[in-house]
């Protein structure tokens, strides 16, 4: 066996050891089956969607409220007041 073959054999053994360590990582063991991986992705998507809707609702309501308080700019104040009236009429 030559010195190059010995070095290649050592590298291959180290590579196998590293792959074994990676395969034991929590990320790979928690998503070990396709069904579990799909369920986790679905739950993550639901949480992201719900958080986006709630966050956008708060942001839009805060912007509309603050714009409705602006009376010294006629165009924006009237526009914001109409939006606020539409929102309260929908309740």
Residue, then its C-alpha position, 0 to 999 in steps of 0.5 A: x500500500x502506498x502513502x497516497x492510498x494510506x492518506x486516502x484511507x484516513x480521509x475516507x475514515x474521517x469523512x465517515x465519522x463526520x457523516x455519522x456525527x451529522x446524522x445524529x444531529x437533532x435536526x436530522x433526528x427530529x425530522x426523521x420521517x417524511x410525515x413528521x417533516x411535513x407536519x412540522x413545516x405545516x405548523x410552521x407555515x400556519x404560525x407564520x401566516x397567523x402572525x403575519x395577519x395579526x401583525x398586519x392588522x395591528x399595523x394598519x389599525x395603528x396607521x389609520x388611527x394616527x392618520x385620522x387624528x391628523x386634522x390639519x392636512x385636509x386631504x389626508x384627514x378626510x381620507x383617513x376619517x372615511x377609512x375609519x368610518x368604513x372600519x367602524x361601520x363594518x363592526 
